[in-house]
Amino acid sequence: MSSVYDQRPWLDRYAENEPADITPPYEDMLSVLADTRSRFPERVALTYFGTEITYRELDELANGVAHHLVDKGFGGGDRLAVYLQNVPQFAVAVLAGWKLGGIVVPLNPMYRSHELTTVLGDAQPVAVVSSERGWHDVLGEVASANGVTVALTTSELDLAAEHEGTPLCSLERDRPEETDDLLETAAARRTATPPAIRVHPDDIALLTYTSGTGGAPKGATNTHRNLSFNTQAFTRRAGSEEGSGMIALAPLFHITGLVCQFGAVLALGGRLDLVYRFEPSVVLRALRRWRPRYMIGPSTAYTALMNHPEVSADDFRSFEQVYAGGAPLPSAMVERFRAEFGLYIRNGYGLTETTATATSVPPHLEAPVDEETGTISVGVPTFNCVLRVVDDDGVDLPVRSVGEIVVEGPMVVPSYWNRPEQTEVALPEGRLHTGDVGFMDEQGWFYVVDRKKDMINASGFKIWPREVEDVLYSHPSVREAAVVGVPDSYRGETVRAYVSLVPGRTATAEELAEHCKQRLAAYKYPREVELLEELPKTATGKILRRRLRDEARG
């Protein structure tokens, strides 16, 4: 029987010229690269601290690395792990792996021994590409212990023409003797004939590991079809123009950075401005120099930029669209950013398993804010995508009923790497059961309330942390907020809030608790408020609620 979700009411929110479904011109990322390289060989693909790299140069560097890997025995289906920040060598390594039909395994450069051992033990890469410092600090030992036979290292100083006033100033070149230099190997064979490899759209392009909030990290098998579709979907929904510049606000090792930044500029023949890692003052200098037109990043990055003492509205004058993803977006922050800089941040929603975006806010609309919860909508489903809200038995729920969000479409991965049982549970019949709780309104806008596991139960009342956090963000002194449930002898659980303040502003714990008490039901407001200088975050900018909850519970 057809349900409201089968009718796709969100299509009425699409722009007049937007189709319900699209067919990308190419079904694999190598074809996307080949087309862009052939049409715009001398167009700048990447910038990095004063250095400009064209599509021809990028393609040739990737060719050189690919030939080196072949000589070392790397072949189709082998895994290539990449342990780098946002540097041009990241793009070179990814493309080299794809040119050989390989599977790229992006590694968070903040991972230490335990996380690296877990991921490398599961992915079993044949080769790794690492920063020199990362290899010396941790990866070299872990890679050797996990049977990695090919290692390429590079310095973040390489390809950077300007170091002064950047995080690169503290770095020194120190190539490990047991590794080969990435750029030297690339230069040796860069003009050789490209490897004669053809990839199938259903071949795995990326093995991207989830953050592991529900246990050990799982490898999502993002295929070439997944990637080529969602790069096209993102650029079309954003209305991005060919050749547009984009700043890499999100890390490239994260699915958002890989698809909505790197993949997007490949599809557009655009320019990606790289700044090593997120540092507000460095980002602002890059905005002033390159004047990009698009960016996407977590709300925490926008908060940091907004609170920088040297920021001005002029820094953002070149932008046509800015998007947020990867972390909850408070509506109060959206309004403050618009008031100060004249730009509306468009929300989006997606997961590693949906190859980045599944929903977004169309460029001609603004996301509504739910009156009851104060939650801003994450947008409407993108092309070819259907979202549902289901109960615990997987049955579709009516409009405005809160349940688990399920996603289906060409962006959903087919499986988890070597996890058939977890694949069956989370991806039955190709539909992703996200573990996120939310609802759809009558117009087809979706709202993410919270993670299932983060719900607080106080005296039998359900409390979603996001609702309390959104109220905290409406206080002018609040920079960041995280709400967790902590044990309580009377209520079972009670609400505790962790808050960092806007620089230069003040507020007491009592004042913040009273602010919530006046705006929320009595059982929802935080009985405990703890002020911190910084809230713990992942490398992608998500506030680590889990760590705060675990520490609170001892």
N, C-alpha and C positions, 0 to 999 in steps of 0.2 A: 504493500500500500504506500502511495506517495505521501511524503511528509512536507512540511513547510520548507525544509532545507533543499529538497529536490526541486522546488520551484525557483530557487535562487533569487529571493527578493532583492538582494544586494545589487543585482544588475541595473536596477533603476537608479542607482547612485553613480553608475559609470558616466563618463563624459559622452556627449552626443556621438562622437566619432570613434568611440572605443568599442571593439568587438567583445563578445562574451568570451570567446576562445581565440587563441592565436596559434600559429604554426611557425616556430623559429626557422630562419633560413638555413641553419645548420644544426646538426644533432650531436656534434662533438666539438670539444674546445680546440682541437688542432685545426679543424676547418675554419673556426672563427679566427684563429691567429693567422692562418694562411691567407684568408681573404683580406684582413686588415693590413697585413704586411705587404701584400701585392698592390693594394690601392694607395697606401700611404707610407712608403718605405722611409721617407725622410721626416715624417711627422714625429714630434717628440712624444714618446710613450711614458717615460718616467723622468722625474726630476729628483735630485737628492743633494741638498746642501751645495747648490751652485753648479751641479753637473746635470747635463741633459743627455738622455739616451733615446735614440730614435728606435722605431719599430724594426728597421733593418739591423741595427746594432744589437737590440735585444734578441732577435731571432738568431743572429749569428752566434752570440754568446751561448745561447741555449743549444745550438747545434754542436758547438765545441765540447760542451759538457756532456752532451748525449753520446758523442763519439768516444769520449774517455770512459764513460760508464759501460758502453758496449765492449770496449777493449778489456774491461775488468770483469766481464761475464754477466753484466746486468741485462735482463731480458723482459719480455712482455709478462705482465702480472706480478713482477717483483716489486717489492715495496722500497720506496726512497723516503727516508725520514728527513725532515727539514727543521732545524733548530736555530731559527734566526728571528731577529726583530724586523721591523719594516724597513728593509734595505733592498736595493735593486737585485742583489744576489738571490733574494727569496724568489722573485719572479723568474730569474734565470733557471734556478733549480727546479721549480715547478714545471716550467715548459720543457726542460730537458727530460724530466721523468715521463711526461706525457708523450714526447716524441718517440719514446721507446715502448709505448704501451704499458708503461709502469703505473703503479699506484702511489700517489704522493701521500705521506703521513705527516701533516703539519704538527709540530710539537710546540707547546707553550714554552717560550724561553725562560719563564719563571719556574718551570718544573725543576725539582731537585731529584735526588737519587731514587726515592720511593716511587714518585709518579713516573719517572722515566723508565724504571725497571718494569713497572706494571704495563705501560704502553708498549715498550719495545718487546717485552716478553710475549705480548698478545699479537702484535703486528708482524714480528719477525722480519724486520727490514734487512735487505741485502746491503744497502748503502745508506750513508747519512751525509748530510751537508750541515755544517755547524759553524758558528762563530768561533774564532780562536779562543776567546775567553771562555765560552761555554764548554768547549772541548776540554780545556785545562781544568775548569772548575768541577765538572761532573760528568759530562757526556762520554768522554773518552773511556773512562773506567766502566761505565754502564754498557756502552756499545760493545766493548770487548767481551764483557761477561755474557752478552746476549748473541754472540756469534756474528756480529757485523763484520764483513770482510772488506768493504770499500768505504773510505772516509775522505771527504773533501772539507777543507776548512777555509774560512775567509775572515778578514778583518772588516769591522764596520767602518773603519777609516778609508778602506779602499772605495774608490768611486766618489768620495766626498771631496769636493774642491775647497770647501770652507769648513773649518772646525771651530773657529773662535765663537764663544758664546753659545755653544751647543753641548749636549751631553757627551759628545764625542771627545771633548777635551780631556777627559779622564782616562781615555783608552790608549793602549800601546800595542803595536804589532808584535806578535809572538807566535809564529806558526809552529805547531807541533810537528816534530820531525817525522812521526809515523803517519802523517796525513799528506795528501796532495793539496796544492793550492787551487781553489776553485777557478779563479780568474786566469791563472797561468794555463791551466788545462783548457779553459775555454778559448784563450787566444791561440793556442797551438793548432786547433782544428776548426776555428770558427767559420772559415770560408769553404770547408769541405761540403760535399753533397749531403743534404739532410738524410738521416736514416730512412730507409724505405719501409716505413711502418704505417699500417692503417689501423685505426681503432674503431671498434663498434660502439654505437651509441649506448649500449647497455654494459660496456666495460666499465669497471670501477675507475674513476678518476682520482678520488680522494677517499682516504680512510680517516675520518675526522672523529676524534674521541670526545664523548660527552664529558661534562665536568664532573660526573660521578657523584652528584648530590644524593642519589638513591642507592649508592653502593659503588662497586668498582666501575671505572670508566668503561663504556662500551664503544666499539668502533662502528660508526654509521658509514655505510657503503654508498657514498654519493657518486652516482654514475655520470658519464659524460652527458647523457640525456638530461639528467637532473640539472646539471650545471648550465648547459647551453639553454635550456628552457628558462631557468630562473634569471639568468643574466639578461635575457631578452625581455622577460616579464617586468623585471625591475626598471630597466631603462625606458620601456614603453609607458609604464605607469607613471614614472617621474616626468615624462615628457622631455627626456634628455636629448639634446641636439648632438649630432655627429661632431666629433672633435672636441667636445666639452672637457674642461679641466675639473678634476675632483681631488680633494685632499684626503689622504688616508688617515682619517681620524680613528677608525677601528683597526685593531691588529690584524695583520694578514693571516696569522695562524688560525684565526677564528673564521667560522663560516660566513659571517657577515662581511668581513674584510675580503675574503677570497671571492665571493660572488658579487656583492654589491659595490665593491671597489675595483679589484683587479679584473674580474670577469666583465664587469660593466664597461671599463675603459677599453678592454680588448674588443668588445662588441661595437663600441662607438668609434673606435679609432681615436680615443680620447687621451688625455694626459693625467697621470696619477702622480701627485706630489707626495713624496715620502719624507718623513721627518724622524726616522729611527724608532722612537717610541713617543707616546703622548707626554708632552710637557707644555703646559699652556703658553708660556712665553715664546717657545720655539714655534708652536702652531700659529700664534698670532703673527710672528714675523713672516712665516710662509704665506699666510693669507694676504699680507700686504705686498709681498713680492710677486706671487703667481696669480693672485686674483681668481681662484677657482670658482666654479659656478654651482657645484653640488658637494654635499657631504652627508655622511651618515655615521652615527656613533651612538654610544649609550648616553642616557640622560646625565650620568655623572660627569661625562666630558663637557657637556654644555654648561653644567653647573660650575665646573672649574674655570672654563673660559669666561663665564658671566661674572665671576667673582675676582678675576685678575685685576690688579690695580691699574694696569695700563690699557685695558680694553676700551674700545669706543665703537659706536655704531658704524663708523667708516670702515672698520675692519671687515664688515660683512656686506659691504655695498655691492659686491660682484655676484652675490648668490641669487640663484633663481629658485632653488628648492633645498631645504635641509630636512633630513629625516632622522628619526630616533629609532633605535632597535637594540635588542639585547638586554635591556633592563627596563623596569617599569618607568613610565613617564608621568610625573605628577602634573595635573592640569595647572596648578599654581605656578609651576616653573615655566610652562608654555606661555602663560600670560605675561610673566615677568620678562621673559626673553623677548617677546614681541614688543612690550612697552619700551624696553631699553634699546633694542637693536632693529626693530621694524621687521623682524622675520618670524613667520609662524612655523614652528617645528611640527612636521607631520609624523604621526605615530605609525608604528608597524609592529607586526608580530610574526615570529617564526622560530624555528628550532634548528639544531644541527640536522635532525632527521627530515626537515622540510627544505633542506638546502637553502637556508636563509628565509626570505619572506614568504609568508602564506597570506597575509593581509597587509593592507596599507591604506592610507588616506589619499584619495584621488587629489590631484593638484588643483582642481577647481572647487574643492570643498574643504570644510574644517570639521574635525571630529567632534561629535556631540559629547557632552558630559552627562553621565547618568545622574539624575536629580537625587535619587535615593542613596546611592553609595558615594557619589562624588568622583567616580572612576571615569577617566577619559577613554573613549573608544579606541581600540587598536586598528580601526579601519574596517574595510570590507574585503572579502576574499579576492585575490588576484585572479587573472585569467585562468580558465580551465580548472579552477580550484573550488572545491565544495567543503565548507566547514559545517559540522553538526555539533549539537549539544546533547549529550546522552546521559541516561541514568546509570546506576551501577550494573544493570543488566545489558547495557548497550542499546537501549531503546531510545529513539529520538524523543526529546522533550519539547513541550510547547514554547512559543515565544516568551521571553523574559524568565524562563525557568532556569535556575542555576544547576549546571552539571558539568561533566567532563567534556572538553573540547576534542573533537576528532577531525582529522584533516585527511582529505584524499585529493589526489591530483598528480600531475607529472613531476612535481618537485619532491614528492615523498620517496625516501630511499626504499629499496627493495628488502633490506635486511640489516641485521647487525653482524659484524664479522665474527664468524665461528660461534654464534650464539643462536642456534635454531630454536631453543625453547623460549628465550626472551623475544626473539623475532615473532614467534607465534602469539605471544601475549600482547606485545605492543603494536604489532603490525598485521593483525588478522585481515586477510583478503586485501592487503595493500593499503589499509586505512590506519593512520597513525593515531593511537590513543595517547594523547600528549601528557596526561597527568596534570594539566592545567584546568582550573575551574573557571567557568564564565557563563555568559548568556548572550543571546542575540535579541535585539529589539525589533519592533515591527517594520522598520525600514531596512533591515538587513545589516545594521551596524553590530559589530561584535565587541564584547567587553571581557577582558581577562580579570577575574576577581583575585585569584591567587593560585598557588600550588596546592594540590590536595593535601600534601603532607604538612603544610604550614598552618592549617586551620587550628585555631585555639578554641578549646572547649571550657568555658567558665560557667560552672553551675548548670551545665546542660545547654547553655546558649552558644551558638556558633559565632565566632568572631574571625573575620578575615583580616590579616595584618595590613593588606593594601588599603583598606578603608580607613584605618587609624592613621597610617602613614600619610595618606592624601590630606587628611585634616591637619596633621603636623606641618606639612609643607605649605599650608596656607598661612602659617605664622611667618611674619616678615624676617624673623631672626633665624629661621631654620634653613640650614644649607642641605643637610642629608638626614634621613631618618630610617630606622629599621625597627620593626615591632616583632616581638616573639612572645610565646607563651612560656611561663615559668611555673613550677609547682607551687601550689597554694593549699594549705591544710584545710581551708574552708571551702573554697570554690573548685578545688581540683587543679585548675590552672588560673592564672591571672595574667594581665597584660603588662609587659614591660617594654618601654621604648628607649632606644638608644639614639641620641641626637648629636650632630655636630652643627655648630653655629656659623652663620655668615661672618666672615672676618670684619671686625669693627662693630659688630652688633652684640647685644647681650640679651639673655633671658635666663630665668631660673627654672629649675626642674618643676617647681610648684606652679609657676606661671604657665608652662607648657602643658602640664596636666590639666589645669583649669581651662586652658584654651580648648582642649579636647572635650572636657566634661560639658562645656556649654554647647557643643555641636554634635555630640554622640549620645546614644542611649547609655544609661548609667553603667551597664555591664561591660561596655566597650572601651571606655576611656582608660588610659594607662594609670595603674596605681603606683607604678614605679617609672621614673624617668632618670636615665643616666646620661650625663653630658660627656662626650668624648671629643678629642681634637680631630680625629679621623675615624671613620668607620672602616672595618676591614672589607676589602674588595678582591674580586678575581682580577686577573690581568685584562679581562674584557670590560671591566667597569661595573660588574654586578656586585651589589652589596651582599656580603656573606652572612645572611640571616642565620644559616645553619651554625656557623662558628659561634656567633653571639648566643644562640640558643644552647649550644653544647656547653659553652663556658658558664652560662647562667645556671645550668643544671648540675654543674660540677662534674 
